[in-house]
């Protein structure tokens, strides 16, 4: 049975990128995930239920993490795989998985999974609090990026596109939302709204998200931004081009890999002393870098 439902893509996208260990979830993590999934409202009528919504979602998450990409594959995995938390009685049929997952509210499922992932991040940081780490690695760095989900299409036949928040340090996808009407810029603030605290957090994004409104949003929440500047911001790009780059020595890094030697040089200029009488730089811009 092909995975054509957009609600299955929510499970695929939200779970597959959450960096859960490749080995089997232990009892504590399975119980924690089950508790998180209990917050998802059950769309079914009470009469005729044979399996709880939490058990169906738990099995679906486990199957997706194991590589399942269809309702049939989810049902097969649920029937044969060993799990720390087992489902009483017979496991749901593939049609049950399809019918229930198609009816679940995607935003509620996403919220439950995001809360679980954020909780796992907190546990990781607590466990590694005493580990010696290089200076600067204690700062949280998040990346915002949009990707088209392969094999998932909406009711209009268009491919589903998601904007996600990824934690560089913990290697966790914290959250993601669906792009509505192809407006990826409009998803920037809503997806970051799911992150409770952005104080002193550095948010990176590609040239598409190099927007004054995004800089204002992050500054208002106490965060920092690192944007790539290209031709979609001609005024800002001209202002950066006029900076005295030739007077900066820069830092060079050389790496050997994949049969070649890569040498990368970056030069950084402090914008505090730069002339910006026309307000060409973004609000609260502190530094500019040239790779």
CORFEN-V169166 format. One record per pair of residues at least 12 apart in sequence whose ideal C-beta (glycine too) atoms are under 6 Angstrom apart, sorted by sequence separation. I is the first residue (numbers start at 1). J is the second residue. D is the distance in whole Angstrom. If there is no record, write none. Layout:
i	j	d
I	J	D
I	J	D
//
This chain:
i	j	d
79	91	5
164	176	4
78	91	4
148	161	5
149	162	6
177	190	6
252	265	5
60	74	6
63	77	4
162	176	5
163	177	6
177	191	5
271	285	5
146	161	6
203	218	6
250	265	5
251	266	6
271	286	6
38	54	5
162	178	6
163	179	6
175	191	6
250	266	6
37	54	5
146	163	4
210	227	4
250	267	4
270	287	6
271	288	6
161	179	4
59	78	4
75	94	4
175	194	4
210	229	6
248	267	4
268	287	6
269	288	5
34	54	6
37	57	5
203	223	6
144	165	6
163	184	6
188	209	6
207	228	4
248	269	6
268	289	5
72	94	5
75	97	6
201	223	5
202	224	5
203	225	5
204	226	5
205	227	6
206	228	5
245	267	6
71	94	5
74	97	5
142	165	5
143	166	5
198	221	4
199	222	4
207	230	4
210	233	5
266	289	6
267	290	5
34	58	5
163	187	4
202	226	6
142	167	6
198	223	4
266	291	5
71	97	5
165	191	6
188	214	5
243	269	5
71	98	4
141	168	4
163	191	5
189	217	5
55	87	5
56	92	6
146	184	5
51	92	5
239	280	4
56	100	5
20	65	6
235	280	5
245	290	5
15	61	5
124	170	6
240	288	5
11	60	6
15	64	5
121	170	5
15	65	6
121	172	5
12	64	6
11	64	5
30	84	4
30	85	4
117	172	6
27	84	4
117	174	6
26	84	6
25	84	6
142	201	6
43	103	4
114	175	4
140	201	5
141	202	5
142	203	5
143	204	5
144	205	5
219	283	6
219	284	5
3	69	5
3	70	5
41	108	6
215	282	4
216	283	6
40	108	5
215	283	5
1	70	5
40	109	5
1	71	5
212	282	6
1	72	5
40	112	5
39	112	5
37	112	5
36	112	5
36	115	6
36	116	4
114	194	6
33	116	6
1	94	6
8	101	6
7	101	5
7	102	5
10	106	4
14	110	5
5	102	5
7	104	6
7	106	6
10	109	6
14	113	5
18	117	5
13	149	6
9	149	5
9	152	3
6	152	6
6	154	6
13	162	5
9	160	5
19	171	5
19	172	5
6	160	6
18	173	5
17	173	4
//
